[in-house]
Amino acid sequence: MYVYLNGKIVPAKEAVVSVFDHGFLYGDGIYETMRGYNGVLFKLDEHLRRLHRSASLIGLTIPMDISHLKISIYETLIANSLRNAYVRLTISRGRGSVGLDPDLCPSPTVVIFTQEFKEYPSAFYRNGISLIIAETKRNLKEAINPQIKSLNFLNNILAKIEAKKKGAYEAIMLNVHGKIAEGTISNVFFYRDKVLCTPSTDCGLLDGITRGMVIELAGREDLKVKEGKFTKKDIYSAEEVFITNTTMEVMPVSKIDEQRYPVGNISKLLRKIYRQEVEACITNTKAEGPSIWGEKG
Ligand code: PMP
């Protein structure tokens, strides 16, 4: 396995970051997770745009431009001969002496690692997964803006620990006002009374790229979509629930706490058209010209 580290692609065991890196010391940094399908990175521009937003929200200057980042990601995939891949791009504040001041770090650390994409078990999609509503509340957006995709994940990890203790796969986090925010690594949707509902960004959540796409696809199917403020009670009384993220795509939910849900037609439809969108993106990207893989079409 090869890893991109600060401008070089090196064997994984040489990809080492300093113990004085502020990403390690303070969680000071940002990241993106992307998915490669058959050699094409899906929604790459959107992920890199969000990376830049995260960087600007923490006052970090990314030491390379977007096209250089893109090339580096593809070069890392090629070095690992990967087509269906999990891709993680991490940029930390970099190495510096002890102290919170970002100016202690002269240059950010940039890491790209890729792995063969490990599919979720097909039973998850067939039967749905089990969730809980966590006691741990989502960070107050006025304290740490969840739109910063930061290396600081303890808030979500605490909720994930709660889920694991209860034998659930994912936890839904409420905000401090008792409104649904998001999952620990996902956005939440539910269908009720012919309306597809999802928490609005002012509930304090990361505006997932998959979430954005699902809203767009639902609109194309003439489904009514409501972004708003929802409570536990609203989701308990839903007819269908699913969660979304880059790696899971559209994942049906069969249970939240003691409440059960079928894997319904809306979840199935959105999953299907999401997949069609992925296939179309692969075809179009390849049709744009010789791909980075040196193939035609
Ligand atoms: N919320 C959180 C907290 C996440 O970590 C993720 C995964 N990046 C998401 C939502 C979903 O975002 P996306 O659809 O862009 O993967």
Residues whose N, C-alpha, C, O or C-beta is under 5 A from the ligand:
A	BS01	PMP	E182 G183 T184 I185 S186 N187 L206 G208 I209 T210 R211 T244 N245 T246
